Amino acid sequence: MVRTSLNTSVSNKKRIKTNVGRDRISDLPCDVLVRILTHLSTKESVGTSYFNRRWEYLWSEVPVLDLHFNDFIDTDFELLDFIDYFLDSKPPSLKLDTFKLVYGVVNEHSHEPFVSTLDKVVRRGVSHLTLINMVSNDAALVRMPLSLYSSSTLVDLNLYTVVFDDPGAESVSLPRVKIMQLEGVKFDGGDVFKNLISSCPVLEELTVVTHYQDDLELVCVQSQSLKTFTLMSERPKEEERDPDVVIDAPRLEYMSISDFQPEGFIISNIGLSAEADVDIVFEDVDLYEYLDVMKICNFLIGISKFQELTISARTLHVIHEYSEVTTLPKFHNLSRLEVLLIESSWEYLAAFLGCCMNLNSLILELDHIPEKEEIEQSPVPQCVLSSLHSLHLKTPQTPSKKVLVSYFRDNCTALRKILVTGRE
């Protein structure tokens, strides 16, 4: 009954005959066959029950549920009923290793049955949980069970457009979570996100993608274990600014910020040899106002802590505008810099390089080659000319690139390597 309702596409197929050649796979031990099935979706796993009697119920022993709501259209089972059936048919001692669900509804989302089913999943000791919510009606928000806040088995968590309620007096502790990806997730309370992250003592990878009207006002990342942090924005910039950012992660090794327009951005702690890829702009900033100047100053002090830095053309423009008003902070720790230059931004680069006292490697991607007069008006500072060991120029394939190559070759006293390639 279960297998035919979930896999109608194979329900009319005849069982594979085993008397034509030897079925070597079916001769494998059950635990090996079950391990093979863990690499299939649940629908595909159920479909193997038609191979022969050896496979008939093997799918039900797989500690993985990988489901899509479309699998249940025109079947005898409802999605949540199938999950409940699968879990209730197992002894309590059997743990669920992986749960992946692309969730949608034909009619209306039922809050209580959904939360109850997901609560069962969490209490079954799930280690890897992915929930992608495709319900588009904001009036029927898909909420997480409070038990998710205190899972002792969860290792990685991947959520898309769901809601975390304020846990209130409930304890928040996720002692084994190492990987967390949150996209378009709403947090019902100002400190819910902060408390969620700080409750993960072994968290190593965190990805946050903000969406329109996800109500996230502050991305506060306080973690003693975090190594990789990725922050992206899908918000329409003309309608809603991005949340402020505060990072205190003394073991951070890599940070990527894409298409972000926050009000404030503060980095208080990172790892000693950390790397960052930064695309940040500050809109509606008056650099003759003290508070606005301090916003950019705090941002620059924060990114000056990185040893390797990739910055977008937009971020370079922000740095240049700030340098027109006041002195840039020194980037003493920066040894490798990659930057994109567009249009007439050569002078922006020269201004920024003046604060890079120990730069060893420079990668420049240019959409056009600056004229010799432009270079002479905004020369590369002496501190870089004397410290630079490696130069990589990504330039248009034009004869004028030789002018730029000659400039660096003739003026960089410590230069050991020059690489010239086309733009990617």
C-alpha positions in Angstrom: 0.0 0.0 0.0 2.7 2.5 1.0 5.1 1.8 -1.8 2.4 1.9 -4.5 1.0 5.2 -3.3 4.4 6.9 -3.2 5.7 5.5 -6.5 2.9 5.1 -8.9 5.3 5.4 -11.9 6.7 2.0 -11.1 3.6 0.3 -9.7 2.7 -1.4 -13.0 6.1 -2.7 -13.7 6.8 -6.4 -13.4 9.3 -7.6 -10.9 12.7 -8.0 -12.3 13.4 -11.7 -13.0 16.3 -13.1 -11.1 16.7 -16.2 -13.3 18.3 -14.3 -16.1 21.8 -13.9 -14.9 22.8 -13.5 -11.3 21.6 -10.5 -9.2 24.9 -9.9 -7.4 23.7 -6.7 -5.8 20.8 -8.4 -4.1 23.3 -10.9 -2.6 25.0 -8.2 -0.6 24.3 -8.0 3.2 21.2 -6.0 4.2 23.2 -3.3 6.0 25.2 -2.7 2.8 22.0 -2.5 0.7 20.5 -0.1 3.2 23.6 2.1 3.0 23.2 2.2 -0.8 19.6 3.3 -0.4 20.6 6.2 1.8 22.0 7.9 -1.4 18.5 7.9 -3.0 15.5 10.0 -2.5 12.7 8.3 -0.5 10.6 8.0 -3.6 13.5 6.2 -5.4 14.1 4.1 -2.4 10.5 3.0 -2.2 10.7 2.2 -5.9 13.4 -0.5 -5.3 10.8 -2.6 -3.4 9.7 -3.9 -6.9 13.1 -5.5 -7.7 12.4 -8.7 -5.9 11.3 -9.9 -2.5 14.7 -9.3 -0.9 14.2 -5.6 -1.6 10.5 -5.4 -0.7 10.8 -3.7 2.7 14.5 -2.6 2.7 13.5 1.0 2.1 11.7 1.1 5.4 15.0 0.4 7.2 16.8 3.4 5.7 17.4 6.1 8.4 16.8 8.8 5.8 13.7 10.7 4.7 14.2 12.8 1.5 10.8 14.0 0.4 9.3 16.5 -2.0 5.6 17.5 -1.7 5.1 16.9 -5.4 5.8 13.2 -4.7 2.4 13.0 -3.0 0.2 14.5 -5.6 -2.4 12.0 -6.8 -1.3 9.4 -4.3 -3.1 7.6 -1.4 -0.9 9.2 1.2 -0.7 12.8 2.5 2.8 14.1 3.0 2.6 14.5 6.8 0.8 11.2 7.2 3.5 9.4 5.4 6.2 10.9 7.6 4.2 10.0 10.7 3.7 6.4 9.4 7.4 6.0 8.7 8.4 7.2 12.2 5.7 5.5 14.1 6.5 2.1 12.5 10.1 2.2 13.8 11.2 1.3 17.3 12.0 4.3 19.5 15.7 3.3 19.5 16.1 3.7 15.8 17.5 7.1 15.1 16.7 9.2 12.0 20.0 10.3 10.5 18.8 12.6 7.7 15.6 14.5 7.1 15.2 16.6 3.9 11.9 18.0 2.9 10.8 20.4 0.2 7.5 21.5 1.7 4.4 22.8 -0.1 0.7 22.5 0.1 -2.1 22.1 -2.4 -4.8 23.8 -0.3 -3.8 25.3 3.1 -0.9 24.9 5.5 -2.0 23.2 8.7 0.2 24.6 11.5 -0.4 22.2 14.4 0.0 18.9 12.4 3.1 20.3 10.7 4.8 21.3 13.9 3.8 18.0 15.6 5.3 16.0 12.7 8.5 18.0 12.7 8.8 17.7 16.5 8.7 13.9 16.0 11.6 14.2 13.5 13.7 16.2 15.9 13.0 13.8 18.8 14.0 10.9 16.7 17.6 12.2 17.0 18.0 13.6 13.5 21.5 14.7 12.7 21.1 16.4 9.3 17.9 18.5 8.8 17.0 20.4 5.6 13.7 22.1 5.2 12.9 24.2 2.1 9.5 25.9 2.5 7.7 26.6 -0.8 4.5 27.9 0.9 4.2 31.5 -0.4 1.3 32.8 1.7 2.7 35.0 4.5 -0.5 34.4 6.5 0.5 30.7 6.8 4.0 30.9 8.0 5.8 27.6 8.5 7.1 27.6 12.1 9.7 25.4 13.7 9.0 23.3 16.8 10.5 24.6 20.0 12.3 21.2 20.4 14.6 22.3 17.6 16.2 24.7 20.0 17.5 21.9 22.2 18.4 19.1 19.9 21.3 17.1 21.3 21.9 15.2 18.0 21.6 17.9 15.2 24.9 18.4 13.3 23.8 20.5 10.3 20.7 22.6 9.8 19.6 24.1 6.5 16.4 26.1 6.5 14.6 28.2 3.9 11.8 30.8 4.6 10.6 29.4 7.9 10.0 31.0 11.3 11.8 30.6 14.6 9.5 31.6 17.4 10.8 33.2 20.6 11.7 30.2 22.8 10.7 32.2 25.9 11.8 30.2 29.0 12.7 27.2 27.0 16.4 26.3 27.0 18.4 26.9 23.9 21.3 24.5 23.4 22.6 22.9 20.2 25.8 21.2 21.4 26.6 19.4 18.2 25.6 21.7 15.3 28.6 22.4 13.1 27.0 23.7 9.9 24.0 26.1 9.7 22.4 27.7 6.6 19.5 30.1 7.1 17.9 31.8 4.1 14.9 34.1 4.4 14.4 32.8 8.0 12.2 35.0 10.3 13.0 35.3 13.9 10.1 36.3 16.2 12.1 38.4 18.6 15.1 40.7 18.6 17.6 38.4 20.3 16.4 35.0 18.9 19.1 34.9 16.1 21.9 36.0 18.5 20.9 33.4 21.1 20.6 30.7 18.5 24.1 31.2 17.2 25.7 31.6 20.6 24.0 28.3 21.7 26.1 26.3 19.2 29.5 25.8 20.9 31.0 23.8 18.0 29.5 25.8 15.1 32.1 26.1 12.2 30.2 27.2 9.1 27.4 29.7 9.1 25.5 31.1 6.0 22.8 33.8 6.3 20.8 35.0 3.4 18.4 37.9 4.1 15.1 38.2 2.3 12.5 41.0 1.9 10.4 41.3 5.0 12.3 38.7 7.0 12.3 41.2 9.8 16.0 40.5 10.7 17.4 43.8 12.0 20.7 42.7 13.4 23.1 39.9 12.4 25.0 39.4 15.6 27.5 36.6 15.3 29.2 35.8 18.6 30.9 32.4 18.4 34.1 31.0 19.8 34.2 28.2 17.2 33.1 29.7 13.9 35.5 29.3 11.0 33.5 30.3 7.9 30.8 33.0 7.7 28.9 33.9 4.6 26.3 36.7 4.5 24.3 37.6 1.4 21.3 39.8 0.7 18.3 39.2 -1.5 16.4 42.2 -0.3 15.3 44.9 -2.8 17.6 47.8 -1.9 15.0 50.4 -2.9 12.5 49.1 -0.4 14.5 47.8 2.6 18.0 48.2 4.0 20.0 45.2 5.1 20.4 44.4 8.8 23.3 45.7 10.9 26.2 43.3 11.4 28.3 42.6 14.5 31.0 39.9 14.4 32.9 38.5 17.3 34.5 35.3 16.2 38.1 34.9 17.3 38.6 31.7 15.2 37.1 33.0 12.0 39.2 32.0 8.9 37.0 33.2 6.1 34.2 35.7 5.6 32.2 36.5 2.5 29.8 39.5 2.4 27.8 39.9 -0.9 25.6 42.7 -2.1 25.1 44.2 1.3 23.9 47.7 2.4 23.8 47.8 6.2 23.5 50.8 8.4 26.4 49.6 10.5 29.1 46.9 10.3 31.4 46.1 13.2 34.1 43.4 13.5 35.6 43.1 16.9 37.3 39.7 16.7 38.6 37.4 13.9 41.3 34.8 13.5 44.9 35.9 13.0 45.2 34.9 9.4 41.6 35.4 8.2 40.5 36.0 4.7 37.5 38.1 3.5 35.6 38.8 0.3 33.7 42.0 0.8 31.0 43.7 -1.3 29.5 46.4 1.0 28.1 49.9 0.4 26.7 52.5 2.7 23.8 54.4 1.2 22.6 57.9 2.2 25.7 58.6 4.2 26.8 62.2 4.8 30.5 62.2 5.4 30.3 65.6 7.1 28.2 64.1 9.8 30.2 62.6 12.7 27.9 59.5 13.2 28.1 58.6 9.5 31.8 59.0 9.4 32.1 56.7 12.4 30.0 54.0 10.7 32.5 53.8 7.9 35.4 54.1 10.2 34.2 51.1 12.3 33.8 49.1 9.1 37.3 49.9 7.9 38.9 49.2 11.2 37.1 45.8 11.1 38.2 44.8 7.7 41.8 46.0 8.4 42.1 43.0 10.7 42.1 40.6 7.7 45.3 39.2 6.3 43.8 38.5 2.8 41.1 40.8 1.3 39.0 40.9 -1.8 37.0 44.0 -2.3 34.4 45.0 -4.9 34.6 48.2 -7.0 31.6 49.5 -5.0 33.4 49.0 -1.7 36.6 50.6 -3.1 34.4 53.6 -3.9 33.2 53.8 -0.3 36.8 53.7 0.9 37.8 56.5 -1.5 35.0 58.8 -0.5 36.0 58.3 3.2 39.7 59.1 2.3 38.6 62.4 0.8 37.3 63.5 4.2 39.7 61.9 6.7 42.7 59.6 7.1 42.2 55.9 6.4 43.2 53.5 9.1 46.4 51.5 8.5 46.0 47.9 7.2 49.2 46.6 8.8 48.0 43.0 8.8 47.0 42.9 5.1 49.4 40.8 2.9 47.2 39.9 -0.1 44.7 42.2 -1.8 42.4 41.5 -4.8 40.3 44.4 -6.2 38.1 45.1 -9.2 38.7 48.4 -10.9 36.0 49.8 -13.2 35.9 53.0 -15.2 38.1 55.7 -13.8 38.8 54.1 -10.4 42.6 54.0 -10.6 42.9 56.9 -8.2 40.7 55.1 -5.7 43.2 52.2 -5.7 46.1 54.5 -5.2 44.5 56.2 -2.2 43.7 52.8 -0.6 47.1 51.3 -1.2 48.6 54.1 0.8 47.4 52.4 4.0 48.6 48.9 3.1 52.0 48.9 4.7 53.0 45.2 4.3 51.3 44.2 1.1 53.0 41.2 -0.6 50.5 40.1 -3.2 48.3 42.3 -5.4 45.6 41.1 -7.9 44.0 43.7 -10.0 41.0 43.1 -12.3 40.6 46.0 -14.7 37.8 46.7 -17.2 40.1 49.1 -19.0 43.8 50.1 -18.8 44.6 53.4 -17.2 46.5 56.0 -19.3 50.1 56.7 -18.4 49.1 60.3 -17.3 46.4 58.8 -15.0 49.0 56.5 -13.4 51.5 59.4 -13.0 48.8 61.6 -11.3 47.9 58.8 -8.8 51.1 56.7 -8.5 51.2 53.6 -6.4 52.5 54.5 -2.9 56.2 53.8 -2.1 55.2 51.5 0.8 53.6 49.1 -1.7 56.3 49.5 -4.4 58.9 48.4 -1.8 56.9 45.5 -0.3 55.1 43.9 -3.3 56.4 40.4 -4.3 53.7 39.2 -6.6 51.4 40.9 -9.1 48.6 39.4 -11.1 46.9 41.7 -13.7 43.5 40.6 -15.2 43.2 43.0 -18.0 41.5 43.4 -21.4 43.6 42.0 -24.2 44.9 45.4 -25.5 48.4 46.6 -26.3 48.2 49.3 -23.7 48.4 46.7 -20.9 52.2 46.8 -21.5 52.3 50.3 -20.1 50.9 49.1 -16.8 53.2 46.0 -16.7 56.2 48.2 -17.3 55.2 50.6 -14.6 55.1 47.9 -11.9 58.2 46.2 -13.2 60.2 49.3 -13.2 59.1 50.7 -9.8 58.6 47.6 -7.6 61.9 46.9 -6.1 61.0 43.6 -4.4 58.8 42.2 -7.2 59.5 38.5 -8.0 56.5 37.5 -10.1 54.2 39.2 -12.7 51.2 37.3 -14.2 49.1 38.9 -16.9 45.8 37.2 -17.9 42.5 38.1 -19.5 39.5 39.0 -17.4 37.3 36.1 -16.1 
